[in-house]
Amino acid sequence: MEYRTLGRSGLKVSAFSFGTMTFGGTGMFAGIGQTVGSDADRQIGICLDAGVNLFDTADMYSNGASEEVLGAVLGARRSQALVATKAFGAMGEGVNDLGASRHHLIRACEASLRRLKTDYIDLYQIHNQDLATPADETLRALDDLVRQGKVRYIGSSNHAGWTKMKALATSERLGLERYVSQQIQYSLIRREAEHELLPLGIAEGVGAIVWGPLASGYLSGKYQGQRGPQATRLSDALLASYDDDRGRAIIVVLEEIAGSRAGASIGQVALNWIARKAGVATILVGARTDEQLRDNLAAAGWSLTDAEIGRLDEASATPASYPYSHHSRFGGSRNPAAPLLPPVA
């Protein structure tokens, strides 16, 4: 397993990490996964044996059950793991039971600590941007949690580029704790992060934690030309949006590359493509079964060639929207594509 520095911090995270949205399995998350007890314990063991050190959850996953299961199965192995969780989503019926206000974040953090059965959270992330709360209020609350020892590092998730940059500038101006990570959607199907979020992360020292690397399973190849069962992550509507000419062309290249490598799966090829992209610190893999988990983690054992990366880049390319199309058309070498940008020293 390769270990990478998380943004502009001294924290090392495994190139592949484990997302525990499948833990708990209640309410709207029941169809995603219902892993509990010995099954969850075994999957954590598989991850640790493979060298995974980062485990990601959120308070809203199964209304806290994911955190409870993760905390219970880590147990004495807590010191071997970096625990990341998130806050923002509604955790009650009250008007202040969601968002990134000081009121909500402090209560949410304390509740997560109880559910996770731990004294500290390694990485505490704001699950969505909150335009109703001033950036300095959110950051002061997070800074307080770090100073109190309840949180060690902070990050964001699903923020727009401008709100992320505003937060970084606010931290700089006020001398507050700074986001070291951004959890973002990124895959061969969804490459929008290359326009702004990945370049921002490279330039400002914010590591990308990638979610959705297999596009809800589509890039494993098993859904091509089908309609997704209700008990999977991939709804019929989402599948239809992925399974077009471009999506099928991507699958063809994935199949060809996987077929040329003994023992490699289509999903491993898709994961490897992300692992080679600049700005990516770690890739979240999630699995309903042990077999899926082992297959995904096996991607850590090999790497794609530059030629294979180029084939996948070409198959998954999409026309840039404005203003990015304008940048590339008239900026030339002054505006290189995001994956080509070098890290800033």
Contacts in CASP RR format, 6 or more apart in sequence:
PFRMAT RR
TARGET T0000
AUTHOR 0000-0000-0000
METHOD contacts of the structure
MODEL  1
MEYRTLGRSGLKVSAFSFGTMTFGGTGMFAGIGQTVGSDADRQIGICLDA
GVNLFDTADMYSNGASEEVLGAVLGARRSQALVATKAFGAMGEGVNDLGA
SRHHLIRACEASLRRLKTDYIDLYQIHNQDLATPADETLRALDDLVRQGK
VRYIGSSNHAGWTKMKALATSERLGLERYVSQQIQYSLIRREAEHELLPL
GIAEGVGAIVWGPLASGYLSGKYQGQRGPQATRLSDALLASYDDDRGRAI
IVVLEEIAGSRAGASIGQVALNWIARKAGVATILVGARTDEQLRDNLAAA
GWSLTDAEIGRLDEASATPASYPYSHHSRFGGSRNPAAPLLPPVA
1 14 0 8 1.000
1 15 0 8 1.000
1 16 0 8 1.000
1 50 0 8 1.000
1 51 0 8 1.000
1 52 0 8 1.000
1 300 0 8 1.000
2 14 0 8 1.000
2 15 0 8 1.000
2 300 0 8 1.000
3 12 0 8 1.000
3 13 0 8 1.000
3 14 0 8 1.000
3 15 0 8 1.000
3 53 0 8 1.000
4 12 0 8 1.000
4 13 0 8 1.000
4 15 0 8 1.000
4 281 0 8 1.000
4 282 0 8 1.000
5 11 0 8 1.000
5 12 0 8 1.000
5 13 0 8 1.000
5 281 0 8 1.000
6 12 0 8 1.000
6 13 0 8 1.000
6 123 0 8 1.000
6 153 0 8 1.000
6 180 0 8 1.000
6 181 0 8 1.000
6 207 0 8 1.000
6 281 0 8 1.000
6 282 0 8 1.000
7 180 0 8 1.000
7 181 0 8 1.000
7 201 0 8 1.000
7 205 0 8 1.000
7 206 0 8 1.000
7 207 0 8 1.000
7 281 0 8 1.000
8 178 0 8 1.000
8 180 0 8 1.000
8 204 0 8 1.000
8 205 0 8 1.000
8 206 0 8 1.000
9 153 0 8 1.000
9 180 0 8 1.000
11 82 0 8 1.000
11 122 0 8 1.000
11 123 0 8 1.000
11 152 0 8 1.000
11 153 0 8 1.000
11 180 0 8 1.000
12 53 0 8 1.000
13 53 0 8 1.000
13 54 0 8 1.000
13 82 0 8 1.000
13 281 0 8 1.000
13 282 0 8 1.000
14 51 0 8 1.000
14 52 0 8 1.000
14 53 0 8 1.000
14 54 0 8 1.000
14 282 0 8 1.000
14 300 0 8 1.000
15 275 0 8 1.000
15 282 0 8 1.000
15 283 0 8 1.000
15 300 0 8 1.000
16 50 0 8 1.000
16 52 0 8 1.000
16 271 0 8 1.000
16 275 0 8 1.000
16 282 0 8 1.000
16 283 0 8 1.000
16 285 0 8 1.000
16 296 0 8 1.000
16 297 0 8 1.000
16 299 0 8 1.000
16 300 0 8 1.000
17 52 0 8 1.000
17 53 0 8 1.000
17 54 0 8 1.000
17 55 0 8 1.000
17 56 0 8 1.000
17 209 0 8 1.000
17 282 0 8 1.000
17 283 0 8 1.000
17 284 0 8 1.000
17 285 0 8 1.000
18 43 0 8 1.000
18 44 0 8 1.000
18 47 0 8 1.000
18 52 0 8 1.000
18 54 0 8 1.000
18 55 0 8 1.000
18 56 0 8 1.000
18 284 0 8 1.000
18 285 0 8 1.000
18 286 0 8 1.000
18 293 0 8 1.000
19 55 0 8 1.000
19 56 0 8 1.000
19 57 0 8 1.000
19 284 0 8 1.000
19 285 0 8 1.000
19 286 0 8 1.000
20 35 0 8 1.000
20 40 0 8 1.000
20 55 0 8 1.000
20 56 0 8 1.000
20 57 0 8 1.000
20 61 0 8 1.000
20 66 0 8 1.000
20 69 0 8 1.000
20 70 0 8 1.000
20 286 0 8 1.000
21 29 0 8 1.000
21 32 0 8 1.000
21 33 0 8 1.000
21 57 0 8 1.000
21 58 0 8 1.000
21 61 0 8 1.000
21 66 0 8 1.000
21 286 0 8 1.000
22 32 0 8 1.000
22 33 0 8 1.000
22 34 0 8 1.000
22 35 0 8 1.000
22 286 0 8 1.000
22 287 0 8 1.000
22 288 0 8 1.000
23 33 0 8 1.000
23 35 0 8 1.000
23 36 0 8 1.000
23 40 0 8 1.000
23 57 0 8 1.000
23 61 0 8 1.000
23 62 0 8 1.000
23 65 0 8 1.000
23 66 0 8 1.000
23 69 0 8 1.000
23 70 0 8 1.000
24 33 0 8 1.000
24 34 0 8 1.000
24 35 0 8 1.000
24 36 0 8 1.000
24 40 0 8 1.000
24 61 0 8 1.000
24 62 0 8 1.000
24 65 0 8 1.000
24 66 0 8 1.000
24 68 0 8 1.000
24 69 0 8 1.000
25 31 0 8 1.000
25 32 0 8 1.000
25 33 0 8 1.000
25 34 0 8 1.000
25 35 0 8 1.000
25 36 0 8 1.000
25 62 0 8 1.000
25 65 0 8 1.000
25 66 0 8 1.000
26 34 0 8 1.000
26 62 0 8 1.000
26 63 0 8 1.000
26 65 0 8 1.000
27 62 0 8 1.000
27 63 0 8 1.000
29 61 0 8 1.000
29 62 0 8 1.000
29 66 0 8 1.000
30 62 0 8 1.000
31 230 0 8 1.000
31 231 0 8 1.000
31 232 0 8 1.000
31 233 0 8 1.000
32 233 0 8 1.000
32 288 0 8 1.000
33 288 0 8 1.000
35 43 0 8 1.000
35 69 0 8 1.000
35 288 0 8 1.000
36 69 0 8 1.000
37 69 0 8 1.000
37 72 0 8 1.000
37 73 0 8 1.000
40 69 0 8 1.000
40 70 0 8 1.000
40 72 0 8 1.000
40 73 0 8 1.000
41 73 0 8 1.000
42 290 0 8 1.000
43 287 0 8 1.000
43 290 0 8 1.000
43 293 0 8 1.000
44 55 0 8 1.000
44 70 0 8 1.000
44 73 0 8 1.000
44 74 0 8 1.000
44 77 0 8 1.000
44 81 0 8 1.000
45 77 0 8 1.000
46 290 0 8 1.000
46 293 0 8 1.000
46 294 0 8 1.000
46 297 0 8 1.000
47 55 0 8 1.000
47 293 0 8 1.000
47 297 0 8 1.000
48 77 0 8 1.000
48 80 0 8 1.000
48 81 0 8 1.000
50 297 0 8 1.000
50 300 0 8 1.000
52 297 0 8 1.000
53 80 0 8 1.000
53 81 0 8 1.000
53 82 0 8 1.000
54 81 0 8 1.000
54 82 0 8 1.000
54 84 0 8 1.000
54 122 0 8 1.000
54 123 0 8 1.000
54 282 0 8 1.000
55 70 0 8 1.000
55 74 0 8 1.000
55 81 0 8 1.000
55 82 0 8 1.000
55 83 0 8 1.000
55 84 0 8 1.000
56 84 0 8 1.000
56 85 0 8 1.000
56 86 0 8 1.000
56 183 0 8 1.000
56 209 0 8 1.000
56 284 0 8 1.000
57 66 0 8 1.000
57 67 0 8 1.000
57 70 0 8 1.000
57 83 0 8 1.000
57 84 0 8 1.000
57 85 0 8 1.000
57 86 0 8 1.000
57 116 0 8 1.000
58 66 0 8 1.000
58 67 0 8 1.000
58 85 0 8 1.000
58 86 0 8 1.000
58 87 0 8 1.000
58 125 0 8 1.000
58 127 0 8 1.000
59 67 0 8 1.000
59 85 0 8 1.000
59 86 0 8 1.000
59 87 0 8 1.000
59 89 0 8 1.000
59 91 0 8 1.000
59 108 0 8 1.000
59 111 0 8 1.000
59 112 0 8 1.000
59 115 0 8 1.000
60 86 0 8 1.000
60 88 0 8 1.000
60 89 0 8 1.000
60 90 0 8 1.000
60 91 0 8 1.000
60 127 0 8 1.000
61 67 0 8 1.000
63 91 0 8 1.000
64 91 0 8 1.000
64 115 0 8 1.000
67 85 0 8 1.000
67 112 0 8 1.000
67 115 0 8 1.000
67 116 0 8 1.000
68 115 0 8 1.000
68 116 0 8 1.000
70 83 0 8 1.000
70 116 0 8 1.000
71 78 0 8 1.000
71 83 0 8 1.000
71 115 0 8 1.000
71 116 0 8 1.000
71 117 0 8 1.000
71 118 0 8 1.000
72 117 0 8 1.000
74 81 0 8 1.000
74 83 0 8 1.000
74 117 0 8 1.000
75 117 0 8 1.000
78 118 0 8 1.000
82 122 0 8 1.000
82 123 0 8 1.000
83 116 0 8 1.000
83 118 0 8 1.000
83 121 0 8 1.000
83 122 0 8 1.000
83 123 0 8 1.000
84 121 0 8 1.000
84 122 0 8 1.000
84 123 0 8 1.000
84 124 0 8 1.000
84 125 0 8 1.000
84 209 0 8 1.000
85 112 0 8 1.000
85 116 0 8 1.000
85 121 0 8 1.000
85 123 0 8 1.000
85 124 0 8 1.000
85 125 0 8 1.000
86 124 0 8 1.000
86 125 0 8 1.000
86 126 0 8 1.000
86 127 0 8 1.000
86 157 0 8 1.000
86 183 0 8 1.000
87 99 0 8 1.000
87 100 0 8 1.000
87 104 0 8 1.000
87 105 0 8 1.000
87 108 0 8 1.000
87 109 0 8 1.000
87 112 0 8 1.000
87 124 0 8 1.000
87 125 0 8 1.000
87 126 0 8 1.000
87 127 0 8 1.000
88 98 0 8 1.000
88 99 0 8 1.000
88 100 0 8 1.000
88 126 0 8 1.000
88 127 0 8 1.000
88 128 0 8 1.000
88 130 0 8 1.000
88 157 0 8 1.000
89 98 0 8 1.000
89 99 0 8 1.000
89 127 0 8 1.000
89 128 0 8 1.000
90 97 0 8 1.000
90 98 0 8 1.000
91 97 0 8 1.000
91 98 0 8 1.000
91 108 0 8 1.000
91 111 0 8 1.000
92 98 0 8 1.000
96 103 0 8 1.000
96 104 0 8 1.000
97 104 0 8 1.000
98 104 0 8 1.000
99 105 0 8 1.000
99 128 0 8 1.000
99 130 0 8 1.000
99 132 0 8 1.000
99 133 0 8 1.000
100 126 0 8 1.000
100 128 0 8 1.000
100 129 0 8 1.000
100 130 0 8 1.000
100 133 0 8 1.000
100 137 0 8 1.000
100 138 0 8 1.000
101 130 0 8 1.000
101 133 0 8 1.000
101 137 0 8 1.000
101 138 0 8 1.000
101 141 0 8 1.000
102 137 0 8 1.000
102 138 0 8 1.000
102 140 0 8 1.000
102 141 0 8 1.000
105 126 0 8 1.000
105 138 0 8 1.000
105 141 0 8 1.000
105 142 0 8 1.000
105 145 0 8 1.000
106 141 0 8 1.000
106 144 0 8 1.000
106 145 0 8 1.000
109 121 0 8 1.000
109 124 0 8 1.000
109 145 0 8 1.000
109 150 0 8 1.000
109 151 0 8 1.000
110 150 0 8 1.000
112 121 0 8 1.000
113 119 0 8 1.000
113 120 0 8 1.000
113 121 0 8 1.000
113 150 0 8 1.000
119 150 0 8 1.000
120 149 0 8 1.000
120 150 0 8 1.000
120 151 0 8 1.000
120 152 0 8 1.000
121 150 0 8 1.000
121 151 0 8 1.000
121 152 0 8 1.000
122 152 0 8 1.000
122 153 0 8 1.000
123 151 0 8 1.000
123 152 0 8 1.000
123 153 0 8 1.000
123 154 0 8 1.000
123 155 0 8 1.000
123 180 0 8 1.000
123 181 0 8 1.000
124 142 0 8 1.000
124 145 0 8 1.000
124 151 0 8 1.000
124 153 0 8 1.000
124 154 0 8 1.000
124 155 0 8 1.000
125 154 0 8 1.000
125 155 0 8 1.000
125 156 0 8 1.000
125 157 0 8 1.000
125 181 0 8 1.000
125 183 0 8 1.000
126 138 0 8 1.000
126 142 0 8 1.000
126 154 0 8 1.000
126 155 0 8 1.000
126 156 0 8 1.000
126 157 0 8 1.000
126 159 0 8 1.000
127 157 0 8 1.000
127 158 0 8 1.000
128 157 0 8 1.000
128 158 0 8 1.000
128 159 0 8 1.000
129 156 0 8 1.000
129 158 0 8 1.000
129 159 0 8 1.000
129 160 0 8 1.000
129 163 0 8 1.000
130 138 0 8 1.000
131 163 0 8 1.000
135 163 0 8 1.000
135 166 0 8 1.000
135 167 0 8 1.000
135 170 0 8 1.000
136 170 0 8 1.000
136 174 0 8 1.000
136 176 0 8 1.000
138 167 0 8 1.000
139 167 0 8 1.000
139 170 0 8 1.000
139 171 0 8 1.000
139 174 0 8 1.000
139 176 0 8 1.000
139 177 0 8 1.000
140 174 0 8 1.000
140 176 0 8 1.000
142 151 0 8 1.000
142 154 0 8 1.000
142 176 0 8 1.000
142 177 0 8 1.000
143 176 0 8 1.000
143 177 0 8 1.000
145 151 0 8 1.000
145 154 0 8 1.000
146 152 0 8 1.000
146 153 0 8 1.000
146 154 0 8 1.000
146 177 0 8 1.000
153 180 0 8 1.000
153 181 0 8 1.000
154 177 0 8 1.000
154 178 0 8 1.000
154 179 0 8 1.000
154 180 0 8 1.000
155 179 0 8 1.000
155 180 0 8 1.000
155 181 0 8 1.000
155 182 0 8 1.000
155 183 0 8 1.000
156 164 0 8 1.000
156 167 0 8 1.000
156 179 0 8 1.000
156 181 0 8 1.000
156 182 0 8 1.000
156 183 0 8 1.000
157 182 0 8 1.000
157 183 0 8 1.000
157 184 0 8 1.000
157 209 0 8 1.000
158 183 0 8 1.000
158 184 0 8 1.000
158 185 0 8 1.000
159 167 0 8 1.000
159 182 0 8 1.000
160 196 0 8 1.000
161 196 0 8 1.000
161 197 0 8 1.000
161 200 0 8 1.000
164 179 0 8 1.000
164 182 0 8 1.000
164 197 0 8 1.000
164 200 0 8 1.000
164 206 0 8 1.000
165 200 0 8 1.000
165 204 0 8 1.000
167 179 0 8 1.000
168 178 0 8 1.000
168 179 0 8 1.000
168 204 0 8 1.000
168 206 0 8 1.000
170 176 0 8 1.000
171 177 0 8 1.000
171 178 0 8 1.000
171 179 0 8 1.000
172 178 0 8 1.000
179 206 0 8 1.000
180 205 0 8 1.000
180 206 0 8 1.000
180 207 0 8 1.000
181 206 0 8 1.000
181 207 0 8 1.000
181 208 0 8 1.000
181 209 0 8 1.000
181 281 0 8 1.000
182 197 0 8 1.000
182 200 0 8 1.000
182 201 0 8 1.000
182 206 0 8 1.000
182 207 0 8 1.000
182 208 0 8 1.000
182 209 0 8 1.000
183 208 0 8 1.000
183 209 0 8 1.000
183 210 0 8 1.000
183 211 0 8 1.000
183 284 0 8 1.000
184 193 0 8 1.000
184 197 0 8 1.000
184 198 0 8 1.000
184 208 0 8 1.000
184 209 0 8 1.000
184 210 0 8 1.000
184 211 0 8 1.000
185 192 0 8 1.000
185 193 0 8 1.000
185 210 0 8 1.000
185 211 0 8 1.000
185 212 0 8 1.000
186 193 0 8 1.000
186 194 0 8 1.000
186 198 0 8 1.000
186 208 0 8 1.000
186 210 0 8 1.000
186 211 0 8 1.000
186 212 0 8 1.000
186 213 0 8 1.000
186 274 0 8 1.000
186 277 0 8 1.000
186 280 0 8 1.000
187 210 0 8 1.000
187 212 0 8 1.000
187 213 0 8 1.000
187 214 0 8 1.000
187 215 0 8 1.000
187 219 0 8 1.000
187 270 0 8 1.000
187 274 0 8 1.000
188 215 0 8 1.000
188 219 0 8 1.000
188 250 0 8 1.000
188 254 0 8 1.000
188 270 0 8 1.000
188 273 0 8 1.000
188 312 0 8 1.000
188 315 0 8 1.000
188 316 0 8 1.000
189 215 0 8 1.000
189 218 0 8 1.000
189 219 0 8 1.000
189 242 0 8 1.000
189 247 0 8 1.000
189 250 0 8 1.000
189 316 0 8 1.000
190 212 0 8 1.000
190 215 0 8 1.000
191 316 0 8 1.000
191 318 0 8 1.000
193 208 0 8 1.000
193 338 0 8 1.000
194 277 0 8 1.000
194 337 0 8 1.000
194 338 0 8 1.000
194 339 0 8 1.000
195 320 0 8 1.000
195 321 0 8 1.000
195 324 0 8 1.000
195 338 0 8 1.000
197 208 0 8 1.000
198 208 0 8 1.000
198 277 0 8 1.000
198 278 0 8 1.000
198 279 0 8 1.000
198 280 0 8 1.000
198 338 0 8 1.000
198 339 0 8 1.000
199 338 0 8 1.000
199 341 0 8 1.000
200 206 0 8 1.000
201 207 0 8 1.000
201 208 0 8 1.000
201 279 0 8 1.000
202 278 0 8 1.000
202 279 0 8 1.000
202 338 0 8 1.000
202 341 0 8 1.000
202 342 0 8 1.000
202 343 0 8 1.000
202 344 0 8 1.000
203 341 0 8 1.000
203 344 0 8 1.000
204 344 0 8 1.000
205 343 0 8 1.000
205 344 0 8 1.000
207 279 0 8 1.000
207 280 0 8 1.000
207 281 0 8 1.000
208 279 0 8 1.000
208 280 0 8 1.000
208 281 0 8 1.000
209 281 0 8 1.000
209 282 0 8 1.000
209 283 0 8 1.000
209 284 0 8 1.000
210 274 0 8 1.000
210 280 0 8 1.000
210 282 0 8 1.000
210 283 0 8 1.000
210 284 0 8 1.000
211 284 0 8 1.000
212 284 0 8 1.000
213 219 0 8 1.000
213 270 0 8 1.000
213 271 0 8 1.000
213 274 0 8 1.000
213 283 0 8 1.000
213 284 0 8 1.000
213 285 0 8 1.000
214 220 0 8 1.000
214 267 0 8 1.000
214 270 0 8 1.000
214 271 0 8 1.000
214 285 0 8 1.000
214 296 0 8 1.000
215 242 0 8 1.000
216 232 0 8 1.000
216 233 0 8 1.000
216 234 0 8 1.000
216 238 0 8 1.000
216 242 0 8 1.000
217 223 0 8 1.000
217 232 0 8 1.000
217 233 0 8 1.000
217 234 0 8 1.000
218 224 0 8 1.000
218 234 0 8 1.000
218 239 0 8 1.000
218 242 0 8 1.000
218 243 0 8 1.000
218 247 0 8 1.000
219 250 0 8 1.000
219 251 0 8 1.000
219 254 0 8 1.000
219 266 0 8 1.000
219 267 0 8 1.000
219 270 0 8 1.000
220 265 0 8 1.000
220 266 0 8 1.000
220 267 0 8 1.000
220 270 0 8 1.000
221 251 0 8 1.000
221 254 0 8 1.000
221 255 0 8 1.000
221 266 0 8 1.000
221 267 0 8 1.000
223 234 0 8 1.000
223 239 0 8 1.000
223 242 0 8 1.000
223 243 0 8 1.000
224 243 0 8 1.000
224 248 0 8 1.000
224 251 0 8 1.000
225 243 0 8 1.000
225 248 0 8 1.000
226 239 0 8 1.000
227 236 0 8 1.000
227 239 0 8 1.000
228 234 0 8 1.000
228 235 0 8 1.000
228 236 0 8 1.000
228 239 0 8 1.000
234 242 0 8 1.000
246 315 0 8 1.000
246 316 0 8 1.000
246 318 0 8 1.000
247 316 0 8 1.000
249 315 0 8 1.000
250 312 0 8 1.000
250 315 0 8 1.000
250 316 0 8 1.000
251 266 0 8 1.000
252 315 0 8 1.000
253 311 0 8 1.000
253 312 0 8 1.000
253 315 0 8 1.000
254 266 0 8 1.000
254 267 0 8 1.000
254 269 0 8 1.000
254 270 0 8 1.000
254 312 0 8 1.000
255 266 0 8 1.000
257 264 0 8 1.000
257 269 0 8 1.000
257 304 0 8 1.000
257 308 0 8 1.000
257 311 0 8 1.000
257 312 0 8 1.000
258 264 0 8 1.000
258 265 0 8 1.000
258 266 0 8 1.000
258 267 0 8 1.000
258 268 0 8 1.000
258 269 0 8 1.000
261 269 0 8 1.000
261 302 0 8 1.000
264 302 0 8 1.000
265 295 0 8 1.000
265 298 0 8 1.000
267 295 0 8 1.000
267 296 0 8 1.000
267 299 0 8 1.000
268 295 0 8 1.000
268 296 0 8 1.000
268 298 0 8 1.000
268 299 0 8 1.000
268 302 0 8 1.000
269 304 0 8 1.000
269 308 0 8 1.000
269 312 0 8 1.000
271 283 0 8 1.000
271 285 0 8 1.000
271 296 0 8 1.000
271 299 0 8 1.000
272 299 0 8 1.000
272 302 0 8 1.000
272 303 0 8 1.000
272 304 0 8 1.000
273 304 0 8 1.000
273 309 0 8 1.000
273 312 0 8 1.000
274 280 0 8 1.000
274 283 0 8 1.000
275 283 0 8 1.000
275 299 0 8 1.000
275 303 0 8 1.000
276 303 0 8 1.000
276 304 0 8 1.000
276 309 0 8 1.000
277 339 0 8 1.000
278 338 0 8 1.000
278 339 0 8 1.000
278 340 0 8 1.000
278 341 0 8 1.000
278 342 0 8 1.000
278 343 0 8 1.000
279 343 0 8 1.000
285 293 0 8 1.000
285 296 0 8 1.000
285 297 0 8 1.000
286 292 0 8 1.000
286 293 0 8 1.000
286 296 0 8 1.000
287 293 0 8 1.000
287 296 0 8 1.000
304 312 0 8 1.000
313 339 0 8 1.000
319 325 0 8 1.000
320 327 0 8 1.000
320 328 0 8 1.000
327 335 0 8 1.000
328 335 0 8 1.000
328 337 0 8 1.000
END
